Amino acid sequence: MAAAYHLKEQDHEFKVFERVHNVGGNARTIPLNVGGVNRWVDLGVNDFNKNSYTNLMEVFTRLGVEYAPLEDSTGYSNIGPGGAFDPETVVGYTMPSSDRPQMGHNAPEGVLKGAAMFGDAIKRYLKLEDMDQHKDMQWWTMDQFVKWAGFPDDYVYLNLYPRINGMYFAGMIRPSEMPARQVAHYYYLQEGYGTVLPPERQYWVGGTVNWIRKLSAYLQHGLPQVIFRGVKAQIELLDSGKVRVYTLPVDAAAGSKPQTEDFDKVIVAVQTRTLEEIYYRQEQVPAMVKQLKNAMSMETDEVVAHTSTANMPPDPNLWATYNINVFADRDSPERYNITYWANRHQNDPKNPTYRGMTPQFFLTLNPLNPVPDICRLNNKTFGDCTMFKFYHYRLNVEATKAQDNIAPVMMKGIDNVYFTGGYTQGAGLHEECWISGTHVAKHVLDDAHENPHIYLTDDVADKLKVARRHPTPRYLLDLM
């Protein structure tokens, strides 16, 4: 959609084919009825930092996208089976934040000390890794990073590593083995650690789907139909250099004949697990596409909207917007695990429409304790957004190397087919997806376009005959 937006701005014709019945990828919102009140909850990435999403803030302003401050609070607890604390290692505290400085209930001194050091450590790291004499830092693990920064152990094991477990691209990776670069970039962009301006965390009023709808309406405005939902598309490379696109409704009867249309160029924006399926003839799948798919391991997460407190701390004083589990093994590889307290995320205390009217409700990713069926807030009547499981890639070292060395080549196009998606840029946050899609559109329109946000190793840069880029993307350095 970012690529289409740029093409529309440049007065180029385009069509968008989307296999499912909604656009926006993992930006999904479902309406809920909670205690007789109509509410909503986001199932994917559900907030942003107003002061660091510089590209999208321009788009939001232009499209009239509504957003509002969320309550930016975080709590840490070691919830055990049945929702009880682990009696051997009792941990339960909340962290103060810019909008809730009064929080900090039971926070250990070492945790507070480390948190005060974190932003400066990220800023120093980004500056150093951007210099040729410190190139080795780009492949530091988090273990190397925390030793270099000198964080207290309590901060590392009771706060930083649990937070990494709560990051959606770190599933089943030991926090100490995560690429430090990816962690630093994520917290710098999404949460504003080390940036000049303090973070202003916002949520989209009515859910992420509302800004996607505004974007869809803009793409459609003044044009014949250009967005086709519920349509499976595959591509075939023709000897003429054009790309034939085969399309078929996903609910078409077996044996139905696909429609075909030839295009000058095609942009593919799918998850890595389905990259090869896009090709109508498997012998046309480029080796590089197969390499990237093999390097990007995928994980499936369960997303549950509910009213159960089984995954919350027993003490309600420890509840926060983001509730993160501290595992007994302080450096264990765990699935993405976090519970959003939706009332706080949507800032109910400052919203007179809901104040005092709505029961507490939550969104948990990969619940540690079972959520009773009676507590699940399913919405079976809303057919467009029923994503209670979603896929994401693990941003480990192998995936990071593929992102550095393979994705940039694919973004520049292979046989008039260009690739974009969350896997090409950092952790695939909204801002990063927008940057990736925009630059792919620029590649489509101008073969000489260079992406200043992508790092290339010397050998790949030589092959592409472009300047080598540093590992810290320009859009992050600009925030300094």
C-alpha positions as CSV (number, residue, x, y, z in Angstrom):
1,M,0.0,0.0,0.0
2,A,3.0,2.3,0.6
3,A,4.2,1.5,-2.9
4,A,0.8,2.1,-4.4
5,Y,0.6,5.5,-2.5
6,H,3.9,6.6,-4.1
7,L,2.8,5.4,-7.5
8,K,-0.4,7.4,-7.2
9,E,1.5,10.4,-6.2
10,Q,3.6,10.1,-9.4
11,D,0.4,9.6,-11.5
12,H,1.2,6.0,-12.5
13,E,-1.4,3.4,-13.0
14,F,-1.5,0.4,-10.7
15,K,-3.7,-2.4,-9.4
16,V,-3.5,-4.1,-5.9
17,F,-4.4,-7.7,-5.5
18,E,-4.9,-8.9,-1.9
19,R,-5.5,-12.6,-1.2
20,V,-7.4,-12.1,2.0
21,H,-10.5,-10.0,2.4
22,N,-8.8,-7.1,4.2
23,V,-5.7,-5.1,3.3
24,G,-3.0,-4.0,5.7
25,G,-1.3,-7.3,6.5
26,N,-0.9,-7.8,10.3
27,A,-2.6,-4.5,10.9
28,R,-5.9,-6.1,12.0
29,T,-8.7,-4.8,14.3
30,I,-11.8,-6.6,15.5
31,P,-14.9,-5.0,17.1
32,L,-16.0,-6.5,20.4
33,N,-18.9,-6.2,22.7
34,V,-17.7,-6.0,26.2
35,G,-20.3,-5.8,28.9
36,G,-22.9,-4.4,26.5
37,V,-20.5,-1.7,25.3
38,N,-19.1,-1.8,21.7
39,R,-15.3,-1.8,21.9
40,W,-12.4,-2.9,19.6
41,V,-9.0,-4.4,19.9
42,D,-6.0,-4.6,17.6
43,L,-4.5,-8.0,16.9
44,G,-1.1,-6.8,15.4
45,V,1.1,-3.8,16.0
46,N,-1.2,-1.4,17.6
47,D,0.6,1.8,18.5
48,F,3.4,4.2,17.3
49,N,5.8,6.9,18.5
50,K,4.6,10.2,17.2
51,N,8.1,11.8,17.4
52,S,9.9,9.1,15.4
53,Y,7.4,8.0,12.8
54,T,8.3,11.0,10.7
55,N,7.3,9.6,7.3
56,L,3.9,8.3,8.5
57,M,3.1,11.4,10.5
58,E,3.0,13.3,7.1
59,V,0.7,10.7,5.7
60,F,-1.5,10.7,8.8
61,T,-1.8,14.5,8.6
62,R,-2.7,14.4,5.0
63,L,-5.3,11.6,5.3
64,G,-6.8,13.0,8.5
65,V,-5.9,9.9,10.5
66,E,-7.2,10.0,14.1
67,Y,-4.8,9.0,16.9
68,A,-4.6,9.7,20.7
69,P,-2.1,9.2,23.5
70,L,-2.1,5.8,25.1
71,E,-1.1,5.2,28.7
72,D,2.5,4.2,28.3
73,S,3.1,1.9,31.3
74,T,4.9,-1.4,31.7
75,G,4.7,-4.1,34.4
76,Y,6.9,-7.2,35.0
77,S,5.9,-10.3,36.9
78,N,6.9,-14.0,37.0
79,I,3.4,-15.5,36.6
80,G,3.4,-19.2,37.1
81,P,0.8,-21.9,36.5
82,G,-2.6,-20.9,37.6
83,G,-1.6,-17.3,37.7
84,A,0.4,-17.6,40.9
85,F,3.8,-16.1,41.5
86,D,6.8,-18.4,41.4
87,P,7.5,-18.7,45.2
88,E,11.2,-19.2,44.7
89,T,11.8,-16.0,42.7
90,V,9.1,-13.5,43.4
91,V,9.2,-10.6,40.9
92,G,6.5,-8.0,40.5
93,Y,7.0,-4.4,39.7
94,T,5.9,-1.5,37.4
95,M,8.2,1.0,35.7
96,P,7.8,4.8,35.7
97,S,7.3,6.4,32.3
98,S,7.2,9.9,30.8
99,D,3.4,10.1,31.1
100,R,3.1,8.1,34.4
101,P,6.1,9.1,36.5
102,Q,4.3,8.1,39.6
103,M,4.6,4.4,38.6
104,G,7.6,2.4,39.8
105,H,5.9,0.2,42.3
106,N,8.4,-2.2,43.8
107,A,11.0,-1.7,41.0
108,P,14.4,-2.9,42.1
109,E,17.1,-0.3,42.3
110,G,19.3,-2.1,39.7
111,V,16.4,-2.1,37.3
112,L,15.8,1.7,37.7
113,K,19.5,2.3,37.3
114,G,19.8,0.3,34.1
115,A,16.7,1.9,32.6
116,A,18.2,5.3,33.1
117,M,21.3,4.1,31.2
118,F,19.5,2.4,28.4
119,G,18.7,5.3,26.1
120,D,22.2,6.7,26.2
121,A,23.7,3.3,25.6
122,I,21.5,2.9,22.4
123,K,22.5,6.3,21.2
124,R,26.2,5.6,21.7
125,Y,25.9,2.2,20.0
126,L,24.2,3.6,16.9
127,K,26.8,6.3,16.5
128,L,29.7,3.9,16.9
129,E,28.3,1.1,14.6
130,D,27.8,3.7,11.9
131,M,31.6,4.2,11.7
132,D,33.9,2.0,9.6
133,Q,36.4,1.5,12.5
134,H,33.6,-0.1,14.6
135,K,32.1,-2.4,11.9
136,D,32.4,-5.4,14.3
137,M,29.6,-3.9,16.5
138,Q,27.0,-4.5,13.8
139,W,27.2,-8.3,14.7
140,W,27.3,-7.9,18.4
141,T,24.9,-10.1,20.3
142,M,22.9,-8.7,23.2
143,D,25.3,-10.4,25.5
144,Q,28.1,-8.3,24.1
145,F,26.0,-5.2,24.2
146,V,25.0,-5.4,27.8
147,K,28.6,-6.1,28.9
148,W,29.8,-3.1,26.9
149,A,27.1,-0.9,28.4
150,G,27.8,-2.1,31.9
151,F,24.1,-2.6,32.9
152,P,23.4,-4.0,36.4
153,D,22.4,-7.7,36.3
154,D,19.0,-6.9,37.7
155,Y,18.2,-4.7,34.8
156,V,19.4,-7.3,32.2
157,Y,17.6,-10.3,33.7
158,L,14.5,-8.7,35.3
159,N,13.8,-6.1,32.6
160,L,15.7,-6.0,29.4
161,Y,15.8,-9.8,28.5
162,P,12.1,-10.2,29.5
163,R,11.3,-7.3,27.2
164,I,13.1,-8.9,24.4
165,N,11.0,-12.1,25.0
166,G,8.0,-9.7,24.6
167,M,9.1,-8.5,21.2
168,Y,7.3,-10.2,18.4
169,F,10.3,-10.9,16.2
170,A,12.3,-12.6,19.0
171,G,10.4,-15.9,19.4
172,M,12.3,-18.9,20.6
173,I,15.6,-17.0,20.5
174,R,17.7,-16.6,23.7
175,P,17.6,-12.9,24.5
176,S,21.4,-12.9,24.9
177,E,21.8,-14.2,21.3
178,M,19.6,-11.6,19.7
179,P,21.4,-9.2,17.3
180,A,22.0,-6.1,19.3
181,R,21.5,-4.0,16.3
182,Q,17.9,-5.1,15.8
183,V,17.0,-4.6,19.4
184,A,18.6,-1.1,19.5
185,H,16.9,-0.1,16.3
186,Y,13.5,-1.3,17.5
187,Y,13.6,0.5,20.9
188,Y,15.0,3.7,19.3
189,L,12.3,3.9,16.7
190,Q,9.3,2.5,18.4
191,E,9.8,3.7,22.0
192,G,12.1,6.7,21.5
193,Y,15.0,5.5,23.7
194,G,18.0,7.9,23.1
195,T,16.2,10.2,20.7
196,V,16.2,13.9,21.1
197,L,12.5,14.2,21.7
198,P,10.8,12.2,24.4
199,P,8.5,9.5,23.1
200,E,4.8,10.3,22.5
201,R,3.2,6.9,22.2
202,Q,-0.1,6.9,20.4
203,Y,-2.9,4.5,19.4
204,W,-5.1,4.8,16.4
205,V,-8.6,5.8,17.4
206,G,-10.9,3.0,16.6
207,G,-8.0,0.7,15.9
208,T,-5.2,0.3,13.3
209,V,-7.8,-0.6,10.7
210,N,-9.1,3.0,10.6
211,W,-5.9,4.4,9.2
212,I,-5.7,1.5,6.7
213,R,-9.2,2.3,5.6
214,K,-8.3,5.9,5.0
215,L,-5.3,4.9,3.0
216,S,-7.4,2.5,0.9
217,A,-10.0,5.3,0.3
218,Y,-7.2,7.6,-0.8
219,L,-5.8,5.0,-3.2
220,Q,-9.3,4.5,-4.7
221,H,-10.2,8.2,-5.0
222,G,-10.7,9.4,-8.5
223,L,-9.8,6.0,-10.1
224,P,-11.7,2.9,-11.3
225,Q,-11.3,0.0,-9.0
226,V,-7.6,-0.5,-8.1
227,I,-7.8,-2.6,-5.0
228,F,-9.1,-6.2,-5.4
229,R,-9.6,-8.1,-2.1
230,G,-10.1,-11.8,-1.8
231,V,-8.1,-12.5,-5.0
232,K,-5.2,-14.9,-5.3
233,A,-2.5,-13.7,-7.7
234,Q,0.4,-15.5,-9.3
235,I,3.0,-14.2,-11.7
236,E,4.7,-15.6,-14.8
237,L,7.7,-14.0,-16.5
238,L,7.3,-13.5,-20.2
239,D,10.0,-13.5,-22.9
240,S,8.9,-9.9,-23.8
241,G,10.0,-8.7,-20.4
242,K,6.4,-8.1,-19.2
243,V,5.0,-10.0,-16.2
244,R,1.7,-11.9,-16.6
245,V,-0.5,-11.9,-13.6
246,Y,-3.0,-14.8,-13.1
247,T,-5.9,-13.9,-10.7
248,L,-8.6,-16.0,-9.2
249,P,-11.1,-15.3,-6.4
250,V,-10.1,-17.3,-3.3
251,D,-13.7,-18.7,-3.1
252,A,-13.7,-19.7,-6.8
253,A,-15.0,-23.2,-7.6
254,A,-12.4,-25.9,-8.1
255,G,-11.2,-26.0,-11.7
256,S,-12.1,-22.4,-12.4
257,K,-10.0,-20.7,-15.0
258,P,-7.9,-17.7,-13.8
259,Q,-8.0,-14.3,-15.5
260,T,-4.8,-13.0,-16.9
261,E,-3.4,-9.5,-17.4
262,D,0.1,-8.4,-18.5
263,F,2.0,-5.7,-16.6
264,D,5.2,-3.8,-17.1
265,K,6.4,-4.4,-13.6
266,V,5.1,-6.2,-10.5
267,I,5.7,-5.5,-6.8
268,V,5.3,-8.5,-4.5
269,A,4.5,-7.7,-0.9
270,V,3.8,-11.0,0.9
271,Q,5.3,-12.8,3.9
272,T,8.5,-14.8,3.2
273,R,6.7,-18.1,3.8
274,T,4.6,-17.6,0.6
275,L,7.2,-16.0,-1.7
276,E,7.6,-19.0,-3.9
277,E,3.9,-19.6,-4.2
278,I,3.6,-16.2,-6.0
279,Y,5.3,-17.8,-9.1
280,Y,2.9,-19.5,-11.5
281,R,5.8,-21.7,-12.8
282,Q,8.0,-22.9,-10.0
283,E,11.1,-23.1,-12.3
284,Q,11.0,-19.3,-12.5
285,V,11.5,-18.8,-8.8
286,P,14.9,-17.0,-8.5
287,A,17.6,-18.7,-6.4
288,M,17.8,-15.6,-4.3
289,V,14.2,-15.8,-3.3
290,K,14.7,-19.3,-2.1
291,Q,17.8,-18.3,-0.2
292,L,15.9,-15.6,1.6
293,K,12.9,-17.8,2.4
294,N,15.2,-20.4,3.9
295,A,17.0,-17.8,6.1
296,M,13.7,-16.4,7.5
297,S,12.2,-18.9,9.9
298,M,8.6,-18.3,10.7
299,E,6.6,-18.6,13.9
300,T,2.8,-18.8,14.5
301,D,1.4,-16.9,17.5
302,E,-2.0,-17.3,19.2
303,V,-3.8,-14.0,19.9
304,V,-6.6,-14.1,22.4
305,A,-9.0,-11.2,23.3
306,H,-10.5,-12.0,26.6
307,T,-11.7,-10.9,30.1
308,S,-9.6,-13.5,32.1
309,T,-7.0,-12.3,34.7
310,A,-5.2,-15.7,34.6
311,N,-2.2,-14.1,32.8
312,M,-2.1,-10.9,34.9
313,P,-0.3,-10.5,38.3
314,P,-2.4,-11.5,41.3
315,D,-1.8,-7.9,42.7
316,P,-3.9,-5.4,40.6
317,N,-1.5,-2.7,41.7
318,L,1.1,-4.3,39.3
319,W,-1.2,-4.1,36.3
320,A,0.1,-1.9,33.4
321,T,-0.6,-1.3,29.8
322,Y,2.0,-3.8,28.7
323,N,2.4,-6.8,31.1
324,I,5.5,-8.8,30.5
325,N,6.5,-12.2,32.0
326,V,9.8,-12.7,33.8
327,F,10.7,-16.4,33.2
328,A,12.4,-18.5,35.8
329,D,15.3,-19.2,33.3
330,R,16.4,-15.6,32.9
331,D,17.8,-16.2,29.4
332,S,15.4,-18.8,28.1
333,P,14.2,-18.9,24.5
334,E,10.5,-18.3,24.7
335,R,7.6,-17.5,22.4
336,Y,6.5,-14.0,22.1
337,N,4.5,-13.3,25.3
338,I,2.8,-10.2,26.4
339,T,-0.7,-9.2,27.7
340,Y,-2.1,-5.8,26.8
341,W,-4.5,-4.3,29.2
342,A,-6.8,-2.9,26.5
343,N,-8.6,-0.4,28.8
344,R,-5.2,1.2,29.6
345,H,-4.0,1.0,26.0
346,Q,-7.0,2.9,24.9
347,N,-6.6,5.3,27.8
348,D,-10.0,4.7,29.3
349,P,-9.3,6.9,32.4
350,K,-9.0,9.9,30.0
351,N,-11.9,8.9,27.8
352,P,-15.3,10.1,29.1
353,T,-17.1,7.8,26.7
354,Y,-16.0,4.7,28.5
355,R,-15.0,5.8,32.0
356,G,-16.5,3.5,34.5
357,M,-18.7,1.7,32.0
358,T,-16.6,-1.1,30.6
359,P,-15.3,-4.3,32.3
360,Q,-11.6,-4.9,32.1
361,F,-10.5,-6.7,28.9
362,F,-7.2,-7.9,27.6
363,L,-5.3,-9.1,24.6
364,T,-2.8,-11.9,25.3
365,L,-0.2,-13.3,22.8
366,N,0.6,-16.9,23.5
367,P,-1.1,-17.2,27.0
368,L,1.0,-18.9,29.6
369,N,-2.2,-19.9,31.4
370,P,-5.3,-21.2,29.6
371,V,-8.0,-18.6,28.9
372,P,-11.4,-20.2,29.7
373,D,-13.7,-20.3,26.7
374,I,-16.3,-18.3,28.6
375,C,-13.8,-15.4,28.9
376,R,-12.9,-15.3,25.2
377,L,-14.2,-12.3,23.3
378,N,-14.6,-13.8,19.8
379,N,-16.4,-12.0,17.1
380,K,-17.7,-14.6,14.7
381,T,-19.9,-12.1,12.7
382,F,-17.1,-9.8,11.6
383,G,-15.8,-11.7,8.6
384,D,-13.1,-9.3,7.5
385,C,-10.8,-9.6,10.5
386,T,-10.7,-12.9,12.3
387,M,-7.0,-13.3,12.8
388,F,-6.5,-15.1,16.1
389,K,-3.3,-16.6,14.8
390,F,-0.7,-14.8,12.8
391,Y,2.7,-15.5,11.3
392,H,5.9,-13.5,11.8
393,Y,9.6,-14.2,11.1
394,R,12.3,-14.6,13.7
395,L,14.8,-11.7,13.5
396,N,17.8,-13.8,14.5
397,V,21.3,-13.5,13.1
398,E,20.6,-15.5,10.0
399,A,17.5,-13.5,9.2
400,T,19.4,-10.2,9.8
401,K,22.2,-11.2,7.4
402,A,19.5,-12.1,4.7
403,Q,17.9,-8.7,5.4
404,D,21.3,-7.0,4.9
405,N,22.5,-8.9,1.8
406,I,19.6,-10.5,-0.1
407,A,16.6,-8.3,0.5
408,P,18.2,-5.1,-0.9
409,V,18.9,-6.9,-4.2
410,M,15.3,-8.2,-4.4
411,M,14.0,-4.7,-3.6
412,K,15.9,-3.4,-6.7
413,G,14.0,-5.9,-8.8
414,I,14.6,-9.3,-10.4
415,D,13.2,-9.7,-14.0
416,N,10.8,-6.7,-13.4
417,V,9.5,-8.2,-10.2
418,Y,10.3,-6.1,-7.1
419,F,10.0,-7.2,-3.5
420,T,8.9,-5.4,-0.3
421,G,7.5,-6.3,3.1
422,G,8.2,-6.2,6.8
423,Y,11.1,-8.7,6.4
424,T,13.1,-6.1,4.3
425,Q,13.4,-3.4,6.9
426,G,14.2,-3.8,10.6
427,A,11.4,-5.3,12.6
428,G,8.7,-4.5,10.1
429,L,7.1,-1.7,12.1
430,H,4.6,0.5,10.3
431,E,7.2,3.2,9.7
432,E,9.7,0.7,8.4
433,C,7.1,-1.0,6.1
434,W,6.2,2.5,4.7
435,I,9.9,3.3,4.0
436,S,10.4,-0.1,2.3
437,G,7.3,0.2,0.1
438,T,8.2,3.7,-0.9
439,H,11.7,2.8,-1.9
440,V,10.6,-0.2,-3.9
441,A,8.2,2.1,-5.8
442,K,11.1,4.4,-6.5
443,H,13.1,1.5,-7.8
444,V,10.2,0.6,-10.1
445,L,10.2,4.1,-11.5
446,D,13.9,4.7,-11.6
447,D,16.4,1.9,-11.9
448,A,19.2,4.2,-10.7
449,H,17.4,4.9,-7.4
450,E,19.5,4.0,-4.3
451,N,17.9,3.2,-1.0
452,P,19.8,5.1,1.8
453,H,18.2,3.0,4.5
454,I,19.6,-0.3,3.6
455,Y,23.0,-1.7,4.6
456,L,25.0,-3.6,2.0
457,T,28.2,-5.6,2.5
458,D,31.2,-4.7,0.4
459,D,30.8,-7.7,-2.0
460,V,27.1,-7.0,-2.6
461,A,27.7,-3.3,-3.0
462,D,30.3,-4.0,-5.7
463,K,28.0,-6.4,-7.5
464,L,25.2,-3.8,-7.6
465,K,27.7,-1.0,-8.4
466,V,26.4,1.2,-5.5
467,A,27.9,2.8,-2.5
468,R,28.3,0.6,0.6
469,R,25.8,1.6,3.3
470,H,26.3,1.6,7.0
471,P,24.2,-0.7,9.3
472,T,22.3,2.1,11.0
473,P,19.5,3.3,8.7
474,R,19.5,7.0,7.8
475,Y,16.0,7.4,9.2
476,L,17.3,6.4,12.6
477,L,20.4,8.6,12.5
478,D,18.2,11.5,11.4
479,L,16.3,11.3,14.8
480,M,19.5,12.2,16.6
